[in-house]
């Protein structure tokens, strides 16, 4: 009987993460599997407890009725319920069960976690996967790859990372039916995961671009052939699409896991950004070790710049659209004293490698220091905050400490949320925004109108000002219905009591256009370029623009 039961348990684990047996009064008689991830307790500690205690209050009636159904020989099939752990956390699981009359009418239940579990049955905290294919997202894959490469090297069983590219993936995928698309994604995902080092170390980097960490010496050619055959099976012509795979050699000596992760994020993003059918993934793979080392050198250099406060502020004015009065200055970073040079490359690098929060707090401190020195001049400046930083708790805590030390700052300091598309959780971001507004600081949302999500951002993020994206303004100026569109935007903002700024106003025609559309403030090269001297603008400003 014991051998047979073990076999049935093994079969059950093909679907479930945990198995539980209940008597007719719902008391737990047997438990095994990943119960710690679901209810915060080891299987053996559950014996004798009422199953009800483990279920979320809102789901208890549902569970009672499901168990009642099984007494009539009905099956519970794949129903989602919520389990509760002692710390109050809610864990969604899929629930299946049946009553076996030959075994005292006991309930036999199978529970499957709806979030990924690792090899020891614990939730993968912070790990993001595609629910259909099981593949890690790009950022999660970078972190997993760094972890696996380091741990495998330390254990004496070195691993390798392979990048996979399917040129023509988009066109091929669009031709498939919705059902075939899902099956194809699952096929690719399962194939990559099956070849990865632990069955969970494969990820989707971009459309048609994938990566996996595997044992050293794996037959990459066989992987290419397997994936190629899969594409042929879904192609009516039987041709399929090309599959390219290249194995990356990364020097693991004298590299810590954090820097390796950041270096891999940067280089994997480089792979992700390659477009067209002309680039060869094998060439990228061969050069990747150099790219990782280059990224880590840049990491150290950027850290030294930030840590040493070795950067400068350039000021750019925001003017009233009719009077030309300076409302405030946007504080822009400049490196190496090159005030004419955009910092776009460095800032993008910082965002891609997770250093942007460190930089954002350094920039805030530098601006506060400048305001302290020039407080008598009563100049207001806006500090940029990357969308990546708004949910970074160390950054938020340090910023709050900085602001609380000088409450007078609220009259001279504003904050501008940039790269809002990088905001992962809008509700959490709004909590941060309100923490600033509650302290008396005004907050501006940058890049408004640049994408379809802009209205969702505005409805969720309660801000004081929106900055209309420069390209959106220029497109509106060129489009036949652009004037009406921009007027509608400014009317909406006024209704919400949100002020508007138009950026990239670089000509008299643009100034007249946004003025006619009801925009309240303007920014652009028409009024001067970013400069370390904020007072210079007042002297150089062409007042005829506002007469």
N, C-alpha and C positions, 0 to 999 in steps of 0.2 A: 504493500500500500504506500509506503514511504517513497519508493522509487517512482511509482505511478504519479503520486502527488507532485513530486519534484518535476516530472515531465510536464504536467499540466501547468504548473507555475511558470516553467520556462516558456511554454507556448503563450501564456497570458502576457508575459512581459514583451512579446512581439508588439503588443499594442499599448500596454499600460506602463506607468512608472511606479505604481503602488497597488497592492492587492490587500483587501480587507474582508474578513468573514464576520458576520453579525449573527447573534441568535435572534429569536423572534421579538425580544424586547429591545433590540438595537444595541445590545452590549457587544463590544468588540472581543472576539475570541481568538483571532489570528490577524496579524498584520506583517507585511514585508514590503521592501522597496523604499522609494525616495520620499518617505513620509515627512522627513525633516524639512524638505523644501515646501511642503504643502501645509503642514500644521505645526511646524516648529518642534517636533518631538520624534524621537527614535521609535521604530516599530514596537519594540518590546515594552516601552512605557505606555503604549495605548491599550494594552490588554486590560479588559474589565471596564473601560470607560464607555460612556454613552456616546454613540456616534453623533448625536445631536450637538454635543458640546463643541464639536470640531467644525460645524457648519455655520456659515454666516446667518444671523438672525433672519434676514430677509428671505433666505432660501430654505428655511426649515420646513415650512408648509409644503413646498415643492418636493423636498426630499421625502417627507412623510407619505405623500401621495404616490410618488414613484415606487417607494418600497411596498406600499399597499398594492400597487399594480402587479408587482412580482409574485405576490401570494396567489394571484389568479393566473399564474404561469405566463404572464407577459414579460417581455424583456425591457430593460432600460438600455437605450442605445444612444450613446454619444450626446448626452445632455450636459450643458454647461451649468455648473454650480460654483459656489465660492466657499472655500475653506478659510478658517481663521487661525492664526498662530497666536501664542501667548502675548506677543508684542503688539497685537491689534492689527497686524498686516493682513490684507485680504488677498487670497491667492485663487484666481480662477482655474478650474480644472474641468476636464471632460469626464463624464461619469457614465459608467455602464454597469449593469448588474442583472442577476438572475437568481431565482430560488431553486434549489435542488431538493426535491421531495425525498430522495433516498438518503439525504444527509440532514434529517431532522428539520426540514423546511428552513434551513439557515439561508441568509442572504450572502451571496458572493459578489463582491463589488470590485470593479477595476477603475482606477483613477489615473488620468493622464494629464500632466501639466501642459498648460497652453503657452507657457514661456519656456525657452530652451533650458535644459538641465545639462550640467557637465558630466564627465565620466563617473563621478562619485554621487550623482543624483542631487546636486545642489543647483539652485538658480544661478544663471550666469549674470551677475549684477552688472548693469551698464552695457551688456552685449546686445547688439541689434542684428537681427536676422530677417531675411525675407520669409514670411510665414509659409509660402507655397514651396519654395525650393530648399529652404533651410540654409541658404548661403548667407554668410556674414555680409554686412554692409561694408563699404570701402574703408571707413575709419576703424570699425571693429576688426576687420581683417588685418589692417596694418598693426594694430595692437597685438592681435593674436599671433601674427607672423613673428613679431619681435620676441614675444614671450617664448614661442616654440623654438625659434632658432637659438636663443640664448640657453634655454633649459636643455635642449638636445645636445648642444655643444658641451655643456657642463657635465652631462651624463655619459659622455663618450660615444654617443650614438648620433652623430651629426645629421641634421636635417637640411633640406634645400627648399627653396621657393621657386615655383614655376609660374610664369605669366602665360595666359592663354588668350589668344585673340581670334575672333571669328569675323574676318572682313566680309562686309555685305550682310551683317546680321540684321540690321534694321529692315532692309527691304525684304529679306527672307521671312522675318518674323511677322511683318505686316500682312503677308499673303496667307498666313495660317488662320484657321478658324479660331474663335475664342477657346474652344475646348482643346484644340491641338496646341495652341499657345501655352496653355497651362501644363499639358502633358510634356511638351518640349522643354519648358523651363524646369520642370521636375526631373526630367531625364538628365539634362545638363548638370543640374545641382547635385543629383544623386551620384552621378559619375565622378564629379570632382570631389565630393565628400568621401566617396568610397576609396579614392586614391590618396586622400589626405592622411596625415600622420595619426590622427585619432578619430577620424570620421567626422570631425567638426571644424577642421581648419582650412576651409575653402570659402572664398568670398566672391561677390560680384562687384567689380571695380567700376564698371560703366556698361553701357549697352554693348554687348558682344565682347566685353573684356572681363576676364576672370583671373583669379590667382589661387594657388593652394600651396600649403607647406606639406612636404612629404618626406619619407625616408630617403636618405642619400642613395643614388643609384637606381631610383625608380625608372622604369621604361617609359620615357616621355613620348617616344614615337608611338608606342601602343596606345597611350592616352589620346594622342592626336587621331589615330585611326578609329578608336571607339567613338569619339565625338563626331568624326566625319561620317561614320556609318549611321549615327543617329540622325544627322541632318538629311541624309539621303532618304531615310525612312519616312520623313515628313514632306519630302519634295515629290510632287507628282511626276516630275521628269526623271527622278532618280539621281539627279546630279548632286544635290546638296550644296554646301558651301565649304570653302577652304577653312581649315583649322590650323593655326600656327601656335606653337608653344616654345617657350625659351626658358631655360633654367638659369636662375640668378645665383652667382657666387658672391656671398657677402663675407668680408673679413670680420670675424667676431672678436678679434683680439683688442683689448683695451677699449671696449665700447660698453657703456652701461645701457640697461634696457630702455630707460626713458629716452635717451638720446637716439638710440637705435629706432625706437618707435617713431619719433619725430622725423628722423631721416627717411624712414620707409614711407611715412605719410606723404612727405614732399615728393619722393621719387615715384611712388605709386600714382600720385596725382599727375605727374608728368606723363606717365603711361596713359592715364585716363583721358588726358587732353589731346592725345594724338588722334587725328581724324583722317579719313580717306583710306584708300587701299594701298598707298605707296609705302608706308612705313612698315618695317619688318620687326616683329616682336622679338626675334632672336637677337637683333642688333641692340635693342633697348636692354634686353636681359644681360648681354655681355658687358654693357657699359654701366649697369646699374650700381655695381659696387663703387665705381667712381662717383656716380651721382649721390649715393648715400654718404660717402666721405665728404664730398663737396657740401652737401646739406648740413652735415654735422659741424664742419668748419664754419659755415655761415651761422649756424646756431650759436656757437661759442662767440663769434664776432658780434652778433646781435646782442647776446647776453651782456657782453662787456660794454657795449654802447649804452644799453639801458641801465645796467648797474652803475656805470660811471657817469650817468646823466650827460652823456656826450652827444647831445642833439640840441637843435635850436627850434625856437618858435617863430613862425611867420604869421602875420596877421592879415586877414582879408575882411573888408567891411561889409556889413549888411545895412543897406540904406532904405529909408522910407521912400516909396516909389514916387511920391509927389513933391516932398520937400527936400529930399536928399540928406536929411539928418541921419547921422550914424546911430543905429539902434544898438548894435554890438559888433564885435569882431570875431570871426571864426579863427580859432587857434589851430594852425596847421603845423605839422612837424616837418623839419628839414634836417638832412644829415650832411655832415662834413662842411657845413657853412654854405652849401650850394642852394641858395634861396630860389633860383630859377628852375631847379630840378625837382620833378615830382617824386614823392616817396612811394609811389604806387607799388613798385617791385618789392621794397623792403616790408611794407605793411602787409601785402599779400602773402609774403613768405611767413611773416609772424602769425597770420591767421591760419595758414595751412599747417604750421608746425606746433600750434598750441601755445605760442609765446605772446599772443596779442594781449591777454589780460595783464601780463607783467608790464608790457609796454603802456597799456592804457592807464594803469595806476601811476607809472612813472611820469607820463604826460600830465596827468591831473595834478600831481605834486609840483611839477615845474610851473604849471599855470597858476597854482595857488601861491607859489613863491613869488611869481612875477606880480600878482595882484597885491601881495603884501608890500612889496617894494614901491608900488605905484598906486597905492590906495587913495592918496590925495587927489589923483587925477580923475577918479571916478569913471574909469573905463570898464566896460562890461565885455566879457569874452565867453565864447562857447567852446567847450571841450568835447571832442569826439569820443564816443564809446562804441566799440565794435559790437555787432549783434552776437558775436561769440562770447562776449564778456558778461552779458546781462544775467546769466545764470551761473556765473563762476563765483562760488561762495567766498573764497579767500579774497578775490577782488572786491566784492560787495562789502565785506566786513572792513577791509582796509580803507575803502572810499568813505564809508560812513564815519569811521574814526577821524579821517582827515577833515571832513566837513563839519563834524560836531565840535572840533577844536576851535573853529572860528565861525560863529553863527552869522557874522556880518557878510560872509561870502555870498549869501543868498541874494544880495542886492547887486552883485557884480559877476556872478558865475552862472552860466547856463550849460546844459548838456544836450548833445546831439547824438542820437542813436543812428550809427551808420551801418551799412551792409545788413540792413534789416532782414534780408532774405536768409541770413545765417541764424536767425533766432529760431531755436528748436521748439520752445514751449512759450506760446504767446501769453498764456495766463500767468506763468511764472515771470515772464518778462514784465508784464504789467504790474505785478507785485513790486518788482524792483523800481519801475518808473514811479509808482506811487510813493515809494520810500523816499525818493528824491523830492517829489512835489510836496509831500507832507512836511519836509524840512524847509519848504519855501523856495525851492529851485525850479525854474522852468525847464521843460524838456521838449526837444524838437525831434520829430521823426524825419529822417533823411530819405531821399530816393522815392518820394511819394509819386505815384502815377507811372512808375517804371514797369510794373507788372500787374497781372490780374489779381494778385493777393493784396494789393495796396488797400483796398476797401476793407478787407478782413482785418488788416493790421490796424487801420484807423478805428474800426468798431471795437476792437479788443484793447488796444493800447490807448489809454486816456492821456493825451499829450496836450501841450499848450500851443505848439507850432508845428506845421508841416513844411518841409522844404520840397518844392516841386522839382522833380528830376529834370536836369537840363535837357536831356535828349527828348523827354516827353514834351517839354515846352517848345523845343525846336520843331518837333514833329507836328505839334498842334498849330504852330505858325505856318507850316507848309501845307497842311491838309485843309480841304474845303470846309469841313465842319469843325476844324480845330478850335476856332474862336469860341464856338458854342460849347464845345466840350470843356475847355479850360474855364469858361465862365460858370459852367455847372459845378465844376470842382470847387472853385472859390466860393460859390454860393453855399454849397454843402458845408464847407469848412466854417463859414461865418455862422451858419445855423447851429453848428456844434461849438461855437465860440472858440474856434481854433484859428490862429493867425497863419498867414501864408507867406512864404518866401519863394521867389523864382530864382533859380541859379543859372549860371552860364548865360547871363544877359551881357552879350558882347557887342551889341550894336544899338544905335538909336532906334532902329526899327523894332528890335526885340523889346526895348524899354517901352516904346509906345504900345506895343501889342499886349504885354502883360499888364500895363497900366489900364488899358481899355478893358481887360478881362477881369479886373477887380482884385488883382494881386496886391498885397499891402507892402511887401518889402522885396528888394532885389539884391542880387550879388552877381558879380561878373567882372571880366577884364575891362569892360567899358569904363569902369571906375578905378582901375588900377590893378596891379598884380600883387600877390602876397609879398609882404615886406616885414622885416624885423622891427620897423618903426611905425607904429599905428598912427601916430600924429601926422606923418607925412602925407597921408591920403587927403586930409582936410585942406592942406595947402595946394595940392595938385588937382583936386576935384574940379571938373568943368561944371560950374554952376549953371551954365546955360542949358544943361540937360534937364534942369528942374524949374526953369523959369516959365 
